[in-house]
Amino acid sequence: MKYVYYNDTIVGEVGVVEEDGYIIEVLVNEKIKDAEIKLTNLIQETFDQLDDYFKGKRKEFDIKIKLKGTSFQQKVWEELVRIPYGSTLSYKDIATKIGNMKASRAVGRANNKNPIPIIVPCHRVIGKNGKLVGYAMGLEIKQMLLDLENKYK
């Protein structure tokens, strides 16, 4: 069974989706239709951890997640989780870390498809020139999350 619940946060309305005991999606300012609206214990724990993160009290998440995607996307997302709180890497850095230094654009596309943003911190990936580029939730939210982490690191 798939469940979703929504809460207002500093980044907008966040939906957390649980399936089979794992968080599979975090939605920002969008709805999902194929899930029952229900606040499960795991969804509540996820919201609690997100709230702590937004308050600068949490630097890592301890939530059971399941990432669904291609093997390339999985490699990219696994690397994103390794980026320390308050730090950034470039798309090229991620491409190099997964063994394909020419795959910067593909890393960008994988970031765009990240189903669990914030918890899998795709906002910590920036252009090689240090500029903010591309973010599925918008560059304003990306900047907000980076500023928040820099404030509390």
N, C-alpha and C positions, 0 to 999 in steps of 0.2 A: 504494500500500500504506500502511496505517496501523499505526504502531508505538507502543507505550507502555512505559514503564519507571517503577518506583517506588523512591523512596528515603525514608528517615526524615529529617525536618528538625525544626527548633524549632517549627514549626506543625503537625506531625503527618506522616502519610505523604503524600508528594506524588507524584502521577503526572504525567509529562510526555508529551504525545501529539504525535507527528510524522506529517504526511501530505504527500507530494509535496515534501519538502525544506523544509517550514515547520512551526513549532510552531503547533498549532491549539487546544490545550487545556492548562491546568494544573489538575489535580484535587487537592483536599485532602481526605484521609480518605474518598475514594470510589474505586470501581473502574469501569473501562470494559470492556465485553465484546467489542466489535467491532474489537479491535486485537491484533496479534501482540506478545507481550512480547519486546522486543529493545532493548538499549542501543546506539543509533546514536551516531555522532559528534555530531550536532546535539543529541540528548537529553543526552549527556554534557556538552557545552558549556553547555547550559541549566542543568543541575544545578550545574556549576562556578560559573556566574554567580549563581545563587540562593544558593549557599553563601557567596560573597563578599558578596552583599547582606546576608545574615543576620549576617555578621561585621562589617558596617559598612564594608567595603572597596569596595563598588560602589554608586554612586548612580543609574546609568542602565544599562539593559540593551541589549546589542548582539546581538540574536538575530533571525533571520528568522522573523517571525510572520505568520499570515494569520487575520484576524478574520472570522468568518462570522456575519452577522446582517442585520437590516433596514437600510435607509439611515439611519433615525433612530438606531439603535443604533450604527452605524458612526461617525456624527458625534459621538455622546457619547464613545465609546471613543477616538476620535482626540483629543478634548479632554482626556481623562484623562491621556494620555501627556504632555501639555504641563504638567501640574501639577508644579512642582519638588519634588524630594526634600525631605522635612521640612516641606512646606507642606500646607495644606488649603484646599479651596474648598467652598462649600455647593452643594447640589443646585440652588438658584436661580442661583448664580453660573454653573454649567455651562449651565443652561437659557438664560441671558442670552447667554453666549458662543456658543452655537449658533444664536442668533437667535430664540428662542422663550421669552421670560421667564416664560410661564405654564406651562411644561412641567416643573416641578420633580418632580412625581410620575412622569412618564414617564421622566425622567432616572434616578430611583430604580429603576424597573423595568429600564431598560437596564443600570444598574450590576449589578443582581441577575443578569442574564443574561450578564455579562462572562465569556467562556470562558477568559480568560488572566489570572486575578487575580495580583496582586503585580507581574508584568511590566507589565501594563496596570493602573496603580495605583488601582483603585476604592476602596481603603481610605482614600485621601486626600480623599474626599468625605464631608462631615458636614452635620448640620442647620444651618439658618441661625442658630440660637441657640447654635451651637458644640458641641452635644451629639452624641455618637455615636449614629447611628440606622442600622438596617439594614445587614447585611453577610452575604452568603450563607454565609461560613465561620464566622460567629458574632462577636459584639461583642468577645469576649475576644481573638480573633486580630487583629481590627481595631485594638484598643488596643495590643496587643503590637507590631504593625508600625509604628504611629505613634510609640510610645515608642522603638523601635529607631531610627527615622529622626531623631527629635529628639535622641537621644543622640549620633549621629554626624554631624549636619549641620554 
